[in-house]
Amino acid sequence: MKIHIDISGQVSQKNYDSSLGCKRIDGVIKSVFLRKTTKKAIIKKYKGQVVNLVEKIHCILIYYCIRDILDDVDELIICRDGNFRRIARLLPLLFSEHKDFFKIKISQRRTGDKKSDGHYPALKTFRKKRYADKMISREMVEEKLFEFKRK
């Protein structure tokens, strides 16, 4: 089973909210929302201290979006919005408690493909944040950032 992941409002764009949506092939849809004020505060506080901060925040959004729906998943298809190599390298660090995560193939959506299935949930949440399954707080991001530091 595959999960398509897409983001609306890049993490690197500090003046915009960010929402990340995912859709599993069997129809399960989830999305998370990160406010621009939270994003600005985190980037301001940790810029220069944390290496690859934008990619780590992107990975944290992916973590909170898909951690509950990883059953029987064999592939994650991530949209071409961030640095894919860094995201693919950092993502397994967050899923250390999921022993089967290392069997999941992480791939990038190709340019010629149709729109990602995760695009609609991300866009819907970006436009109206009430559709978000989870609002990401500063504490949630900082907790996972410290988890990166431990590894």
Sequence and secondary structure as in RCSB ss.txt:
>XXXX:A:sequence
MKIHIDISGQVSQKNYDSSLGCKRIDGVIKSVFLRKTTKKAIIKKYKGQVVNLVEKIHCILIYYCIRDILDDVDE
LIICRDGNFRRIARLLPLLFSEHKDFFKIKISQRRTGDKKSDGHYPALKTFRKKRYADKMISREMVEEKLFEFKR
K
>XXXX:A:secstr
 EEEEEEES TT TTS EEEEEEETTS EEEEEE HHHHHHHHHHHTTTSTTHHHHHHHHHHHHHHTTS TT  E
EEE TTS HHHHHHHHHHHTTT TTGGGSEEEE  TTS   TTHHHHHHHHH GGG SEEE HHHHHHHHHHHHH
 
